Amino acid sequence: EAWRRTGALADGADDPGSFTAVRGFEWSSPTLGHVNVWFSQDWTDPLSTVGNTTGEGAAQFLHQAPGLGPAVAPALETVVRAAPSNGTGMRAFYEWLARDPATPVLSGGADAVFGFNHPGREPGRFGYFAYDERVADRLVSVEVFNRAEDYLFEGLDQGFASPIAECLDAGWRVGLTGVSDEHGTSWDRSATRGRTGLWVTELTRAGVREAMQARRFFSTRVPGLRLDASAGGVRMGSTLGHRSGPLAFALDLDRGAGWAGKRLAVQVLQTGRPLPTVVHTEEVVLSGAGEALVRFSADVSVDDGRWALLRVVDPEQPRDGRDPGTHDAVGGAVAYAAPFFLDPDTAPLPVRR
């Protein structure tokens, strides 16, 4: 009944061209993690889809045990990650997401898109982000800003790797979202909470879904900030034909006249442990004109990972306390662009002259 009521409320609020309202639900496993599901006809829950852990995250639980935990947790983590059962806790949920919604009794979510929420907060980490090709095209996002927290660093203070790097390294092609995760009534009135910017061709449900599946979005903690990016002429969230060498980046980065002359740093991240590697840092000064693009080149190689991610850092923002120093050396992150996915077998775009 609540699901039907939610659909009626969304339909009543939806105004194509003016305001888009979408019904969704959160699949919330206390051990594996929380997942947002959008656009589905039906819903499911962890009880119906066996949302339990088969050992994933046990080391994080054990890490808190006085004396014993820190001594044995790393070894246990290695064993569980190598076990054949790794990832099976998510299997029944992914089977629901792959199934036709018209399936009698069981239903299904093959009409949905979905995204990982606050990755790494729950110790099972979505079965260590085990990849499932059946639903990969519709897993569109992972949260990097949740409330005021930067999830690039989640778990580092307990000896675990960045969940953002783990998710991307597993093969998921996700954009990065920012959310307020509002449990009260302030909504977007806080200037420190995450939010997502979505580049749509039309303000309709179909337009929003198309943009989400194209990963054409960015995350930020700054109200009014606009960010878009390309690499080698390919827009953020897309696959790029590139093997190694200089890669030309262009950013549409703007927050109006109030940020004219503001100094920022743009970091290019690729895979690494426990954090992604900063392969390039570009210091930039915003024009405030609203039209000028930020352009620079950086050496990027598939030998350093099959994805590249742009992180925008503000020297006036405080560093994250869990960062060992490299990533927030010049301040705190204020935005992330959707990653670029590198495939050396994809033909590169012709160079514009």
VODRENKE-302901 format. One record per residue: residue in one letter; z negated, y, x negated of N, C-alpha, C in turn. Coordinates in steps of 0.1 Angstrom, whole numbers, padded with zeros to 4 digits, always signed. Each point is the difference from the previous one (the first is absolute). Layout:
% VODRENKE-302901
AZYXZYXZYX;...
This chain:
% VODRENKE-302901
E+0000-0012-0008+0000+0012+0008+0000+0013-0009;A-0008-0001-0010+0000+0012-0010+0013+0002-0006;W+0007-0011-0004+0013+0001-0006+0010+0006+0010;R+0000-0004+0012+0009+0006+0010-0003+0015+0003;R-0013+0003+0000-0005+0014+0002+0005+0009-0012;T-0001-0006-0012+0005+0008-0012+0015+0002+0001;G+0007-0010+0004+0015+0002+0002+0003+0011+0010;A-0007+0000+0011+0002+0011+0010-0003+0013-0005;L-0011+0002-0008-0003+0013-0005+0010+0004-0010;A+0005-0009-0009+0011+0004-0009+0012+0004+0007;D+0004-0008+0010+0012+0004+0008-0001+0014+0006;G-0012+0003+0005-0003+0012+0007+0001+0012-0010;A-0004-0002-0013-0001+0011-0010+0014+0001-0007;D+0008-0010+0000+0012+0000-0008+0010+0010+0007;D+0005+0009-0008+0009+0011+0004+0012+0001-0010;P+0011-0008+0001+0010+0000-0010+0005+0014-0003;G+0001+0002-0014+0004+0013-0005-0011+0010-0002;S-0012-0003+0006-0012+0009-0002-0012-0007-0006;F-0003-0012+0006-0012-0007-0005+0002-0015+0002;T-0002-0008-0011+0002-0014+0001-0014-0007+0000;A-0002-0008+0011-0012-0008+0001+0004-0015+0000;V-0007-0008-0009+0003-0014-0002-0013-0008+0002;R+0001-0011+0008-0012-0009+0001+0000-0009-0012;G-0013-0003-0004-0002-0009-0011-0013-0006+0000;F-0003-0009-0009-0013-0006-0001-0003-0003-0014;E-0013-0002-0003-0004-0004-0014-0006-0015+0000;W+0007-0008-0008-0005-0014-0002-0011+0002-0011;S-0012-0004+0003-0011+0003-0008-0008-0012-0005;S+0003-0006-0011-0007-0011-0006-0011+0006-0009;P-0012-0004+0002-0011+0005-0009+0001-0004-0015;T+0008-0011-0002+0001-0005-0014+0014+0003-0006;L+0010-0001+0008+0014+0001-0006+0005+0014+0000;G-0004+0008+0010+0004+0014+0001+0005+0004+0014;H+0003+0012+0002+0005+0006+0012+0015+0004+0000;V+0007-0003+0011+0014+0002+0000+0004+0008+0013;N+0007+0011-0002+0005+0007+0012+0013-0006+0005;V+0002-0002+0013+0012-0005+0005+0005+0010+0011;W+0013+0004-0001+0006+0010+0009+0012-0006+0007;F+0002+0005+0012+0013-0003+0007+0000-0014+0007;S-0010-0008-0001+0000-0013+0005-0003+0000+0015;Q+0006-0010+0007-0002-0002+0014-0014-0006+0003;D-0005-0008-0009-0012-0007+0001-0009+0003-0012;W-0012-0006+0001-0010+0002-0011-0007-0014-0003;T-0006+0000-0011-0008-0012-0004-0012+0004-0008;D-0009-0009-0004-0011+0003-0007-0003-0011-0010;P-0009+0003-0010-0003-0010-0010-0006-0013+0005;L-0007+0000+0012-0005-0012+0005+0011-0009+0005;S+0011+0006+0006+0011-0008+0005+0010-0005-0012;T-0001+0007-0011+0010-0003-0011-0008-0004-0012;V-0012-0005+0001-0007-0006-0011-0002+0009-0011;G-0004+0012+0003+0000+0011-0011-0013-0002-0009;N+0000-0011-0007-0011-0002-0009+0005-0001-0015;T-0009+0000-0009+0004-0001-0014-0002-0015-0005;T+0009-0004-0009-0001-0013-0006-0005+0001-0014;G-0008+0010-0003-0006+0002-0013+0004+0013-0006;E+0010+0006+0005+0004+0013-0005-0012+0010+0002;G-0003+0007-0011-0011+0010+0001-0013-0006-0003;A-0001-0013-0002-0014-0005-0002-0006+0006-0012;A+0008+0003-0010-0005+0006-0013-0006+0014+0003;Q+0006+0007+0009-0005+0014+0004-0014-0002+0007;F-0001-0010+0009-0013-0002+0006-0010-0004-0010;L+0004-0009-0009-0010-0005-0010-0003+0011-0010;H+0009+0010-0002-0002+0010-0010-0013+0008+0002;Q-0005+0000+0013-0012+0007+0003-0013-0007-0003;A+0002-0013-0003-0012-0008-0002-0007+0004-0013;P-0013+0004+0000-0006+0005-0012+0000-0011-0011;G+0004+0005-0012+0000-0009-0012+0011-0009+0000;L+0001-0009+0010+0010-0011-0001+0014+0005+0003;G+0001+0009+0010+0013+0005+0005+0010+0005-0011;P-0004+0011-0007+0009+0005-0010+0004-0010-0011;A-0008-0010-0002+0003-0009-0011+0010-0010+0004;V+0001-0004+0013+0009-0011+0004+0011+0005+0009;A-0001+0012+0005+0010+0005+0010+0014+0000-0006;P+0003+0005-0013+0013+0000-0005+0007-0014-0001;A-0008-0010-0004+0005-0014-0001+0003-0005+0014;L-0009+0002+0010+0003-0005+0013+0013+0007+0006;E+0001+0013-0003+0012+0007+0005+0013-0007-0005;T+0000-0003-0013+0012-0006-0006+0003-0014+0006;V-0011-0008+0003+0002-0013+0006+0006+0001+0014;V-0006+0009+0008+0004+0002+0014+0015+0005+0001;R+0003+0009-0009+0014+0006+0001+0010-0011-0004;A-0004-0010-0008+0010-0010-0004+0000-0012+0009;A-0009+0000+0010-0001-0012+0009+0012-0001+0010;P+0004-0012+0003+0012-0002+0009-0003+0007+0014;S-0012+0001+0004-0004+0006+0013+0001+0015+0000;N+0003+0006-0011+0000+0015+0000+0010+0005+0010;G-0005+0009+0009+0008+0006+0010+0001-0006+0013;T-0006-0012+0001+0002-0007+0013-0008+0006+0011;G-0010+0008-0003-0008+0007+0010+0008+0009+0009;M+0011+0006-0006+0009+0009+0008+0011-0007+0007;R+0002-0013-0002+0012-0007+0004+0001+0000+0015;A-0010-0003+0008+0001+0000+0014+0003+0013+0006;F-0005+0011-0006+0003+0013+0005+0015+0003-0003;Y+0005-0003-0012+0014+0002-0003+0009-0008+0009;E-0005-0012+0004+0008-0009+0009+0001+0007+0014;W-0011+0007+0004+0001+0007+0013+0009+0012-0001;L+0000+0007-0012+0009+0011-0002+0015-0004+0000;A+0002-0012-0004+0014-0006-0001+0005-0006+0013;R-0009-0002+0009+0004-0007+0013+0005+0010+0010;D+0009-0005+0009+0006+0007+0011-0011+0004+0010;P-0001+0013+0004-0011+0003+0009+0002-0007+0014;A+0011-0006+0003+0002-0007+0013-0005-0014-0001;T-0005-0004-0011-0005-0014-0002-0011-0003+0010;P+0001-0010+0009-0010-0002+0010-0014-0003-0006;V-0010+0006+0006-0014-0002-0004-0004+0006-0013;L+0008-0003-0011-0003+0005-0013+0004+0014-0003;S+0010+0005+0008+0006+0013-0003+0004+0002-0014;G+0002+0012-0005+0004+0002-0013+0003+0015-0003;G+0001+0003-0013+0002+0014-0004+0012+0003-0007;A+0011-0007+0002+0013+0002-0007+0006+0013+0003;D-0005+0007+0010+0006+0013+0004-0008+0011-0007;A-0010-0003-0009-0009+0010-0005+0003+0004-0015;V-0005+0011-0004-0002+0003-0014-0015+0002-0003;F-0003-0002-0013-0015+0000-0002-0003+0005-0014;G-0013+0003-0003-0003+0005-0013-0015-0004-0004;F-0002-0001-0013-0014-0003-0005-0008+0012+0000;N-0013-0001+0005-0009+0011+0000-0010-0002-0011;H-0005+0012-0005-0010+0001-0011-0001-0013-0008;P+0011-0002-0008+0001-0013-0007-0011-0002-0011;G-0005-0012+0000-0011-0003-0010-0014+0003+0005;R-0001+0007+0011-0014+0003+0005-0006-0013+0005;E+0008-0009+0007-0004-0013+0003+0003-0009-0012;P-0009-0009-0004+0002-0007-0013+0012-0010+0000;G+0005-0005+0011+0011-0009+0000+0013+0005-0004;R+0001+0014+0001+0013+0007-0004+0012-0007+0006;F+0000-0002+0014+0011-0006+0007+0005-0013-0007;G-0009-0008-0004+0004-0013-0007+0006+0004-0013;Y-0006+0009-0007+0006+0005-0013+0014+0005+0001;F+0003+0006+0012+0014+0005+0003+0010-0010-0001;A-0003-0013+0003+0010-0011-0001+0012+0004+0009;Y+0012-0001-0006+0013+0005+0006+0005-0010+0010;D+0005+0005+0011+0006-0009+0010+0013+0007+0004;E+0011-0007-0004+0013+0006+0002+0004+0002+0015;R-0006-0008+0009+0004+0001+0014-0003+0013+0006;V-0011+0007-0005-0004+0013+0006+0002+0012-0010;A+0005-0003-0012+0001+0010-0010+0007+0013+0004;D+0011-0001+0007+0007+0012+0004-0008+0009+0010;R-0010-0006+0006-0008+0008+0010-0014+0004-0005;L-0003-0004-0012-0012+0005-0006+0004+0013-0006;V-0004+0011+0006+0006+0013-0005-0010+0009-0008;S-0013-0003+0000-0009+0009-0006-0012-0006-0005;V-0006+0007-0010-0014-0003-0004-0007+0014-0002;E-0012+0000+0004-0007+0013-0001-0005+0003-0014;V+0003+0012-0005-0005+0005-0013-0011+0010+0002;F+0001+0009+0010-0010+0009+0004-0006-0005+0013;N-0013-0003+0000-0007-0003+0012-0013+0009+0000;R+0000+0009+0011-0010+0011+0000+0002+0008-0013;A-0011+0001-0009+0002+0008-0012+0002-0009-0012;E+0001-0013+0002+0000-0009-0012+0015-0003-0004;D+0001-0001-0014+0013-0004-0006-0001-0015-0003;Y+0008-0008+0008-0001-0015-0002+0007-0005-0012;L+0006+0008-0007+0006-0004-0013-0012-0006-0009;F-0012+0005+0002-0011-0004-0008-0010-0010+0006;E+0003-0005+0012-0009-0008+0007-0003-0013-0008;G-0013-0003-0001-0005-0012-0007-0001+0002-0015;L+0005+0011-0006+0000+0001-0015-0014+0000-0005;D-0010+0006+0007-0013+0001-0004-0007-0014+0001;Q+0006-0010+0006-0006-0013+0000+0008-0010-0009;G+0010+0005-0007+0007-0008-0010+0013-0006+0006;F+0005+0005+0011+0012-0005+0007+0012+0009-0002;A+0012-0005+0002+0012+0008-0002+0003+0009+0012;S+0009+0010-0003+0004+0009+0011+0007-0008+0011;P-0004+0001+0013+0007-0007+0010+0014+0005+0003;I+0003+0013-0004+0013+0005+0002+0010-0007-0010;A-0004-0002-0012+0008-0007-0010+0002-0015+0004;E-0011-0006+0005+0001-0014+0004+0009-0002+0012;C+0000+0009+0009+0009-0001+0012+0014+0001-0004;L+0003+0011-0008+0014+0002-0004+0005-0011-0009;D-0008-0005-0009+0004-0011-0009+0002-0013+0007;A-0006-0002+0012+0002-0012+0008+0013-0001+0006;G+0008+0012+0000+0013+0000+0005+0001+0007+0014;W-0011+0005+0005+0001+0008+0013+0007+0013-0003;R+0009+0004+0009+0007+0013-0001-0007+0009+0010;V-0010+0007-0005-0008+0008+0009+0000+0015-0004;G+0000+0009+0010-0003+0013-0003-0015+0002+0000;L-0004+0012-0005-0014+0003-0001-0004+0010+0011;T-0010-0003+0008-0005+0008+0011-0013+0007-0004;G-0003+0011+0007-0013+0006-0001-0005+0001+0015;V-0013-0002+0002-0005+0000+0013-0014+0006+0001;S-0004+0006+0011-0013+0005+0001-0010-0011+0004;D+0005-0011+0006-0008-0011+0005-0012+0006+0008;E+0004+0008+0009-0010+0008+0008-0008-0009+0009;H-0013+0001-0002-0009-0007+0009-0009+0010+0008;G+0004+0013-0001-0007+0010+0008+0010+0009+0007;T-0002+0013+0000+0008+0009+0008+0006+0011-0008;S-0001+0000-0013+0005+0011-0008+0015-0001-0003;W+0006-0012+0001+0014-0002-0002+0005+0007-0013;D+0010+0008+0001+0007+0006-0012-0007+0013-0004;R-0012+0003+0005-0006+0013-0004-0006-0001-0014;S-0002-0012-0005-0005-0001-0014+0011+0002-0010;A-0002+0008-0010+0010+0002-0010+0000-0010-0012;T-0009-0010+0002-0001-0010-0011+0005-0014+0004;R+0003-0002+0012+0003-0013+0005+0015-0003-0001;G+0004-0012-0002+0014-0004-0001+0008+0002+0012;R+0013+0002-0002+0010+0001+0011+0013-0004-0006;T+0009-0003+0009+0014-0005-0003+0010+0009+0005;G+0010+0003-0008+0012+0007+0004+0012-0009+0001;L+0006+0000+0011+0011-0009+0003+0013+0007+0003;W+0011-0003-0008+0013+0006+0002+0008-0007+0010;V+0001+0006+0012+0007-0006+0011+0013+0007+0003;T+0010-0007+0005+0013+0007+0004-0001+0004+0014;E-0009-0005+0008-0003+0004+0013-0014-0003+0004;L-0007+0009+0008-0014-0002+0003+0000-0009+0013;T+0002-0012-0002-0001-0010+0011-0006-0013-0006;R-0004-0009+0009-0005-0013-0005+0010-0007-0009;A+0012+0000+0004+0011-0006-0008+0001+0007-0014;G-0001+0013+0000+0001+0008-0012-0012-0003-0009;V-0012+0000+0006-0012-0003-0008+0001-0014-0006;R+0004-0010+0008+0001-0013-0006+0010-0002-0011;E+0012+0007+0002+0010-0001-0010-0005+0006-0013;A-0007+0011+0000-0005+0007-0012-0011-0009-0006;M-0008-0006+0008-0010-0009-0006+0006-0012-0007;Q+0010-0006+0006+0006-0012-0006+0008+0004-0013;A+0005+0013+0000+0007+0005-0012-0010+0004-0011;R-0013-0001+0003-0011+0005-0009+0002+0015-0004;R+0005+0008+0010+0003+0014-0003-0012+0008+0004;F-0011-0002-0008-0012+0008+0003-0008+0002-0013;F-0010+0009+0001-0008+0003-0012-0015+0002+0005;S-0009-0001-0009-0014+0002+0004-0006+0012-0008;T-0009+0007+0007-0006+0011-0007-0014+0003+0006;R-0008+0007-0007-0013+0005+0005+0000+0015+0003;V+0012+0006-0001+0001+0015+0001+0008+0003+0013;P-0007+0007+0009+0007+0004+0013+0012+0009-0004;G+0011-0003+0007+0012+0009-0002+0009-0003-0012;L-0004-0010-0008+0008-0003-0012+0012-0008+0004;R+0012+0003-0006+0012-0007+0003+0005-0007-0013;L+0004-0013+0001+0004-0007-0012+0011-0010+0004;D+0011+0001-0008+0011-0009+0000+0004-0003-0014;A+0006-0011-0003+0004-0003-0014+0012-0009+0000;S+0007+0001-0011+0011-0009-0003-0001-0003-0015;A+0007-0012-0003+0001-0004-0014+0014-0006-0002;G+0007+0005-0009+0014-0004-0002+0009+0002+0012;G-0004+0010+0008+0008+0003+0012-0005-0008+0012;V-0009-0009-0001-0005-0009+0011-0013+0005+0005;R-0002+0001+0013-0011+0005+0006-0012-0009-0001;M-0012+0006+0000-0013-0008-0001+0000-0011+0010;G-0006-0011-0003-0001-0011+0009+0011-0010+0000;S+0010+0004-0009+0013-0008+0000+0000-0008-0013;T+0010-0010+0000+0003-0008-0012+0010+0008-0009;L-0003+0000-0013+0008+0008-0009+0006-0009-0011;G+0013+0001-0002+0006-0008-0010-0002+0006-0014;H-0010-0005-0007-0004+0006-0013-0006-0011-0009;R+0004-0001-0012-0006-0010-0009-0009+0007-0010;S+0004+0009-0008-0008+0007-0009+0007+0013-0005;G-0009+0009-0006+0006+0013-0005-0005+0011+0009;P+0005+0012-0003-0004+0012+0007+0004-0001+0015;L-0009+0005+0009+0002+0000+0014-0003+0014+0005;A+0009+0006+0007-0001+0013+0005-0008+0001+0013;F-0011+0007+0001-0008+0001+0012+0002+0015+0005;A+0000+0001+0014+0000+0013+0006-0010-0001+0011;L-0008+0011+0001-0011+0001+0010+0002+0012+0008;D-0001-0001+0013-0002+0011+0010-0015+0001+0002;L-0007+0009-0007-0014+0001+0000-0004+0014+0003;D-0006+0002+0012-0002+0014+0005-0012+0001+0009;R-0007+0011-0001-0011+0003+0009+0000+0015+0004;G+0012+0006-0001+0001+0013+0004-0004+0010-0011;A+0000+0013+0004-0002+0011-0010-0014-0001-0006;G-0010-0006+0007-0013+0000-0006-0001-0009-0012;W+0010-0008-0003+0000-0009-0012+0010+0005-0010;A+0006+0012+0002+0009+0005-0010-0007+0002-0013;G+0006-0005-0011-0006+0000-0013-0011-0010-0003;K-0002-0009+0010-0011-0010-0002+0005-0011-0010;R-0009-0004-0009+0003-0010-0010-0004-0014+0005;L+0009-0009-0001-0003-0014+0004+0005-0009-0011;A-0004-0013+0001+0006-0010-0009+0006-0011+0008;V+0012-0005-0003+0006-0011+0007+0000-0012-0010;Q-0007-0011+0004-0001-0012-0008+0010-0010+0005;V+0007-0007-0009+0008-0012+0004-0008-0012-0004;L-0003-0008+0010-0008-0012-0002+0009-0013+0001;Q-0003-0009-0008+0005-0014+0001-0011-0010-0001;T+0003-0013+0000-0010-0010+0001-0010+0000-0012;G-0011-0005+0002-0011-0001-0011-0012-0005+0006;R-0009-0004-0009-0014-0005+0004-0010+0006-0009;P-0011+0004+0006-0004-0001+0014+0006+0011+0008;L+0007+0010-0006+0006+0011+0007+0015+0000-0004;P+0009+0006+0009+0014+0002-0004+0000+0008-0013;T+0011-0001-0007+0002+0007-0013+0006+0013+0003;V-0005+0011-0006+0007+0013+0001+0010+0000-0011;V+0013-0001+0004+0011-0001-0009+0005+0014-0004;H-0003+0010+0009+0005+0014-0003-0009+0010+0008;T-0003+0011-0005-0007+0011+0007+0009+0013-0002;E+0003+0006+0011+0008+0012+0000-0009+0012+0006;E-0002+0010-0008-0007+0012+0005+0010+0009+0007;V-0004+0004+0012+0009+0008+0008-0007+0013+0005;V+0008+0010+0003-0005+0012+0006+0008+0002+0013;L-0006+0001+0011+0007+0002+0013+0005+0014+0001;S+0012+0001+0006+0006+0014+0001-0005+0007+0013;G-0004-0008+0010-0004+0006+0012+0011+0005+0009;A+0013-0002-0005+0011+0005+0008+0004-0009+0011;G-0005-0012+0000+0003-0009+0011+0013-0008-0001;E+0008+0003-0010+0013-0007-0002+0001-0006-0013;A-0006+0006-0011+0002-0005-0013-0006-0014-0002;L+0008-0009-0006-0004-0014-0003-0006-0001-0014;V-0009-0009-0001-0006-0003-0013+0009-0011-0006;R+0005+0001-0012+0009-0009-0006-0005-0004-0014;F+0000-0013-0003-0003-0004-0014+0006-0014-0002;S+0000-0005-0012+0004-0013-0004-0011-0008-0007;A+0000-0013+0002-0010-0008-0006+0006-0014-0003;D-0004-0005-0011+0004-0014-0004-0007-0010+0008;V+0008-0008+0008-0005-0010+0009+0007-0013-0003;S-0007-0011-0001+0006-0013-0002-0005-0011+0009;V+0008-0009+0004-0005-0011+0009-0009-0009-0008;D+0001+0000-0014-0009-0007-0008-0015+0004+0002;D-0002+0012+0005-0013+0006+0003-0004-0001+0015;G+0008-0008+0008-0003-0001+0014+0012+0002+0008;R+0000-0006+0012+0012+0001+0009-0002+0012+0010;W-0009+0009-0002-0002+0011+0008-0005+0012-0008;A+0003+0012+0005-0005+0012-0006-0005+0009+0011;L-0011+0007-0003-0008+0007+0010-0003+0014-0005;L+0002+0010+0008-0003+0014-0004-0013+0004+0007;R-0009+0005-0009-0014+0004+0004-0001+0015-0004;V-0004+0008+0009-0001+0015-0002-0015+0003-0002;V-0003+0006-0011-0014+0003-0004-0002+0015-0001;D-0012+0005+0005-0003+0014+0000-0012+0002-0010;P+0001+0008-0010-0011+0002-0009-0012+0007+0006;E+0002+0006+0012-0012+0006+0006-0008-0010+0009;Q+0005-0012+0001-0007-0010+0008-0009-0009-0009;P-0011-0004+0005-0009-0009-0009+0006-0013-0003;R-0003-0006-0011+0004-0013-0004-0007-0011+0009;D+0006-0012+0001-0007-0011+0006-0010-0006-0010;G-0012-0003+0005-0010-0005-0009+0002-0013-0005;R+0009-0008+0006+0003-0014-0005+0012+0000-0010;D+0006+0011-0002+0012+0001-0009-0005+0000-0015;P+0005-0009-0008-0004+0001-0014+0005+0012-0008;G+0009+0008+0005+0003+0012-0006+0015+0003-0001;T+0009-0010+0000+0014+0003-0002+0006+0006+0012;H-0002-0005+0012+0007+0004+0012-0004+0014+0005;D-0013+0002+0000-0006+0013+0005-0004+0009-0011;A+0006-0002-0012-0004+0009-0012+0003+0014+0003;V+0010+0003+0009+0004+0014+0002-0004+0004+0014;G-0009-0008+0007-0004+0004+0013+0000-0011+0010;G+0000+0003+0013+0000-0011+0011+0013+0000+0007;A+0004-0012+0005+0012-0001+0007+0000+0007+0014;V+0011+0007+0003+0001+0006+0013+0012-0006+0008;A+0008-0008-0006+0011-0006+0007+0007-0011-0007;Y+0006-0009+0007+0008-0011-0005+0013-0001+0008;A+0011-0002-0008+0013-0003+0007+0001-0015+0002;A+0008-0004+0009+0003-0014+0002+0006-0005-0013;P-0002-0013-0004+0005-0005-0013+0015-0001+0001;F+0005-0001-0012+0014-0005-0002+0000-0014-0005;F+0008-0008+0005+0001-0015-0003+0012-0002-0009;L-0003-0005-0012+0010-0001-0010+0007-0014+0000;D+0013+0000+0001+0008-0012+0000+0012+0002-0010;P+0000-0006-0012+0011+0002-0009+0013-0006+0005;D+0000-0009+0010+0012-0005+0005+0006+0008+0011;T-0007+0010+0005+0006+0009+0010+0009+0011-0007;A+0012+0002+0004+0008+0010-0006-0006+0013+0002;P-0001+0008-0011-0005+0014+0001+0009+0009+0007;L-0005+0010+0005+0008+0010+0006+0009+0008-0010;P+0012+0004+0003+0008+0008-0010-0007+0013-0003;V+0001+0004-0012-0006+0012-0005+0007+0012+0006;R-0007+0009+0006+0006+0013+0005+0001+0010-0011;R+0012+0006+0000+0003+0010-0011+0003+0013+0007;
